[in-house]
Amino acid sequence: MITAHDLLIGLPVIASLVIIEGLLSVDNVLGIAALAKELPEHQQRKAIRLGLAGAYVFRVMALLVAAWLIANTWVRWLGAGYLVWLMCSHLTRHGHHAPDKAKPVAPTLLGALLQIGLMDLSLSVDNVIAAVGLAPKDPLTQLPVMWPIYTGVLIAILALQAIAPHAMKLLKKYPVLEPTAFILIGLVGAILVYEESYHVITGGVLHIPPLFKFAGILFIVFVALLYSADASARRLINPLIRLALPVMKAFAALVSLIFLPISLLVTACKLKP
């Protein structure tokens, strides 16, 4: 039974999680919308709806196995690798034009949903582990008190539903936000890689503060909008893009060897009957 003392400890944690998880849902929602945008218009709404449902399910699943996720670092490495690979493969695929200008394979609903589901799962691992770090400790047992975490995360994921209807409109109004969404996804993956590398090298535990992540999201969106609107900004940033594209292409090719079964499945789902 939850006492008044428990509420005094738990409510600030719940409020913090609602705010932080809601803010950090931006990358998740934009990622879902960006992947759905490749579909025919009549399938986009369905893909977003099912993608949001997947985000809910994976958040709940990640909460239920949070202790297992913390103990098994390979899961976080896998999730981080997939997020960075998704960014690199998407940006290089859309930013590079083959000499024969072959028509790209038309995406299907199943292929898009597969990519959205894997993205939701990887982002859920990151968000839930960060949330568990905020769990208060029981003064008697010194064990984490998890009910505020469950409550806060389950309330926070409702923010996805509030933000989602505006995501596709934003992508249509500001097309630069489509590649930006994948840069944000890659940012989450890079942060996970940094945190896990710190643990491997030092043996310590490092969690980047969620507000720092949100500041990174705001900065990247600001730079993207500036790049879209200002020619001088494009002249400044384009050389950096030209340098980054070969590196991302090489990374995508390398990691694709690890994710080859997933890549083959996604490609098979994209092929028209």
Phi and psi in degrees as a GROMACS rama.xvg file:
@    title "Ramachandran Plot"
@    xaxis  label "Phi"
@    yaxis  label "Psi"
@TYPE xy
-83.5835  122.353  ILE-2
-93.5042  174.377  THR-3
-62.2092  -36.1314  ALA-4
-64.525  -40.9397  HIS-5
-60.9704  -42.5797  ASP-6
-63.6694  -38.9981  LEU-7
-61.6478  -36.8748  LEU-8
-79.0985  -40.1309  ILE-9
-81.0587  -34.2347  GLY-10
-62.1478  -42.4401  LEU-11
-61.2063  -35.543  PRO-12
-66.1826  -43.5131  VAL-13
-61.1993  -45.9848  ILE-14
-61.6074  -42.0459  ALA-15
-62.7413  -43.057  SER-16
-66.697  -39.6783  LEU-17
-59.935  -43.4468  VAL-18
-69.5484  -50.6116  ILE-19
-66.8822  -49.1427  ILE-20
-64.7414  -36.2651  GLU-21
-62.5935  -43.9613  GLY-22
-65.7265  -41.454  LEU-23
-77.0574  -4.04827  LEU-24
-75.6965  -8.39449  SER-25
-57.6469  -46.6876  VAL-26
-65.4216  -37.5779  ASP-27
-62.9997  -47.8269  ASN-28
-66.6507  -45.2979  VAL-29
-64.317  -36.0451  LEU-30
-64.4517  -44.1088  GLY-31
-60.8039  -46.3988  ILE-32
-64.2802  -39.6383  ALA-33
-65.7285  -40.7909  ALA-34
-70.2356  -36.7638  LEU-35
-70.5406  -26.4501  ALA-36
-63.4007  -23.4737  LYS-37
-74.9148  -13.0163  GLU-38
-83.6048  162.292  LEU-39
-56.6723  148.311  PRO-40
-56.8339  -35.0052  GLU-41
-72.2481  -13.0935  HIS-42
-102.02  -10.5377  GLN-43
-63.6077  -45.5818  GLN-44
-61.6324  -40.7032  ARG-45
-64.753  -41.6412  LYS-46
-63.6746  -41.2986  ALA-47
-65.3215  -43.1877  ILE-48
-62.3181  -46.2847  ARG-49
-70.2763  -33.6996  LEU-50
-64.5686  -40.5242  GLY-51
-65.0357  -40.3547  LEU-52
-60.3553  -40.5975  ALA-53
-63.4346  -39.2355  GLY-54
-61.395  -42.8452  ALA-55
-59.3956  -50.4372  TYR-56
-61.493  -46.0076  VAL-57
-69.0929  -33.2505  PHE-58
-62.2754  -45.2147  ARG-59
-64.2747  -45.9467  VAL-60
-59.1714  -44.0606  MET-61
-64.5427  -35.6103  ALA-62
-63.3268  -43.2999  LEU-63
-66.7596  -27.3755  LEU-64
-115.993  28.4398  VAL-65
-57.2005  -42.7586  ALA-66
-62.5312  -39.0361  ALA-67
-66.5391  -39.8817  TRP-68
-63.0476  -39.3292  LEU-69
-66.9885  -36.5085  ILE-70
-78.2166  -23.9603  ALA-71
-111.915  91.3979  ASN-72
-67.3522  -23.0402  THR-73
-61.8906  -28.2932  TRP-74
-65.0972  -41.2576  VAL-75
-69.9109  -37.6654  ARG-76
-60.8292  -43.2246  TRP-77
-63.9892  -44.7496  LEU-78
-64.2837  -41.3321  GLY-79
-63.9935  -44.1139  ALA-80
-61.4498  -39.8262  GLY-81
-66.3469  -41.209  TYR-82
-64.1007  -44.1775  LEU-83
-66.6003  -41.0798  VAL-84
-62.4127  -41.1275  TRP-85
-60.3779  -42.6812  LEU-86
-62.5005  -50.8894  MET-87
-64.4686  -44.2  CYS-88
-67.1094  -38.2619  SER-89
-70.2042  -47.8834  HIS-90
-66.5461  -37.8942  LEU-91
-76.0895  -31.7861  THR-92
-67.2924  -38.5642  ARG-93
-89.981  -17.7829  HIS-94
-96.9196  -4.78141  GLY-95
-118.386  132.576  HIS-96
-111.899  120.078  HIS-97
-67.1745  150.573  ALA-98
-59.5706  -34.9023  PRO-99
-82.6994  -3.84397  ASP-100
49.8709  45.4079  LYS-101
-64.8009  144.261  ALA-102
-69.0384  127.576  LYS-103
-64.438  153.537  PRO-104
-67.4438  130.77  VAL-105
-69.6374  132.312  ALA-106
-72.9355  155.175  PRO-107
-120.171  165.422  THR-108
-60.6197  -42.0154  LEU-109
-64.3748  -42.6143  LEU-110
-63.5696  -43.2966  GLY-111
-64.1928  -41.8238  ALA-112
-66.288  -33.8764  LEU-113
-63.8628  -46.2048  LEU-114
-65.6155  -40.9321  GLN-115
-62.3397  -42.8217  ILE-116
-62.5894  -43.937  GLY-117
-65.6085  -37.9552  LEU-118
-64.7774  -46.0574  MET-119
-57.1087  -43.6232  ASP-120
-63.4315  -45.1154  LEU-121
-65.829  -42.4883  SER-122
-68.0084  -32.4323  LEU-123
-64.1287  -40.0166  SER-124
-59.1532  -46.8647  VAL-125
-63.6878  -49.1109  ASP-126
-64.5774  -41.202  ASN-127
-70.0352  -39.6817  VAL-128
-63.5373  -40.6387  ILE-129
-63.3018  -38.8505  ALA-130
-65.8958  -41.0202  ALA-131
-61.8109  -29.9583  VAL-132
-62.6167  -20.2864  GLY-133
-90.8792  -2.50158  LEU-134
-62.9268  129.181  ALA-135
-71.2654  158.305  PRO-136
-103.497  141.756  LYS-137
-67.3205  127.579  ASP-138
-63.5875  -23.2351  PRO-139
-88.1116  -49.6503  LEU-140
-93.8474  -17.1148  THR-141
62.1257  18.9881  GLN-142
-93.2241  151.304  LEU-143
-61.5393  137.811  PRO-144
-92.3872  114.303  VAL-145
-94.0307  -16.9303  MET-146
-62.7148  -35.0026  TRP-147
-65.3917  -31.6883  PRO-148
-67.936  -47.1673  ILE-149
-58.487  -46.3206  TYR-150
-65.3953  -47.5498  THR-151
-63.0304  -43.8318  GLY-152
-68.8864  -40.973  VAL-153
-65.8588  -33.9255  LEU-154
-72.5359  -39.8983  ILE-155
-65.5844  -35.5278  ALA-156
-68.4348  -14.8623  ILE-157
-65.7551  -20.4591  LEU-158
-63.195  -28.2817  ALA-159
-57.9589  -43.1993  LEU-160
-65.6105  -35.054  GLN-161
-72.704  -35.9621  ALA-162
-82.1362  -33.6647  ILE-163
-54.226  -44.9411  ALA-164
-59.4985  -23.405  PRO-165
-91.1423  -15.1985  HIS-166
-65.5201  -47.8113  ALA-167
-64.8942  -36.896  MET-168
-63.4044  -40.7968  LYS-169
-64.3744  -40.6463  LEU-170
-64.6438  -36.1189  LEU-171
-73.6537  -35.9651  LYS-172
-75.9675  -37.5994  LYS-173
-125.564  85.869  TYR-174
-56.8303  -25.0577  PRO-175
-63.7862  -19.5028  VAL-176
-71.4186  -16.9499  LEU-177
-65.664  -56.9429  GLU-178
-63.5484  -29.7403  PRO-179
-61.7371  -37.2377  THR-180
-58.434  -39.8139  ALA-181
-74.8826  -29.6011  PHE-182
-65.228  -39.7019  ILE-183
-63.564  -40.8968  LEU-184
-62.6507  -42.5553  ILE-185
-64.1305  -34.1951  GLY-186
-60.4716  -44.6265  LEU-187
-60.692  -44.197  VAL-188
-62.4713  -41.693  GLY-189
-65.0467  -38.5093  ALA-190
-64.3075  -41.404  ILE-191
-61.8667  -42.3452  LEU-192
-60.6066  -43.5946  VAL-193
-62.771  -45.2819  TYR-194
-63.2329  -42.8571  GLU-195
-71.4161  -35.0718  GLU-196
-64.523  -40.0669  SER-197
-58.8538  -42.5627  TYR-198
-64.8661  -41.3959  HIS-199
-66.0798  -41.8216  VAL-200
-76.6169  -43.7532  ILE-201
-104.422  -19.9978  THR-202
82.47  -5.76732  GLY-203
-88.8477  176.526  GLY-204
-114.186  128.061  VAL-205
-128.876  127.392  LEU-206
-124.89  118.811  HIS-207
-64.888  129.785  ILE-208
-56.5384  135.975  PRO-209
-56.1336  -35.0004  PRO-210
-66.0329  -30.3549  LEU-211
-66.4696  -40.2708  PHE-212
-62.8389  -42.3033  LYS-213
-66.7282  -36.7164  PHE-214
-61.4356  -38.7797  ALA-215
-63.7528  -39.401  GLY-216
-62.4532  -47.2565  ILE-217
-60.9834  -42.2945  LEU-218
-63.9418  -44.5657  PHE-219
-65.2065  -42.1312  ILE-220
-63.7013  -41.4025  VAL-221
-61.3696  -46.5682  PHE-222
-63.8477  -38.9494  VAL-223
-63.7521  -44.521  ALA-224
-66.5861  -37.3483  LEU-225
-65.3554  -41.2356  LEU-226
-60.1768  -40.536  TYR-227
-69.5803  -33.3137  SER-228
-96.8266  -21.165  ALA-229
-123.373  122.639  ASP-230
-65.5476  -36.9338  ALA-231
-66.5981  -34.6782  SER-232
-65.8465  -38.418  ALA-233
-64.9915  -41.1918  ARG-234
-63.3144  -32.4649  ARG-235
-76.4097  -38.6318  LEU-236
-89.1696  -29.4701  ILE-237
-55.2814  -41.2366  ASN-238
-59.6686  -35.6163  PRO-239
-67.2585  -38.0046  LEU-240
-64.7183  -43.0623  ILE-241
-63.7588  -32.933  ARG-242
-72.7573  -36.7801  LEU-243
-75.6996  -34.0389  ALA-244
-58.1222  -47.2707  LEU-245
-61.9535  -36.4992  PRO-246
-65.4722  -44.9305  VAL-247
-65.1569  -38.2401  MET-248
-64.034  -41.9136  LYS-249
-65.1358  -42.53  ALA-250
-63.6188  -42.8545  PHE-251
-61.7184  -40.4553  ALA-252
-66.1292  -40.0918  ALA-253
-66.6573  -48.554  LEU-254
-69.8388  -27.5516  VAL-255
-60.5626  -26.6071  SER-256
-64.1586  -36.565  LEU-257
-73.691  -41.8171  ILE-258
-94.479  24.3712  PHE-259
-56.759  -43.3101  LEU-260
-60.1026  -39.2378  PRO-261
-67.3904  -42.3906  ILE-262
-61.9997  -42.4773  SER-263
-64.1706  -38.1338  LEU-264
-67.502  -42.9003  LEU-265
-61.9913  -43.7532  VAL-266
-63.4546  -41.1402  THR-267
-63.6379  -36.6739  ALA-268
-69.785  -25.0199  CYS-269
-83.5714  -18.8965  LYS-270
-69.9103  133.1  LEU-271
-74.1488  143.626  LYS-272
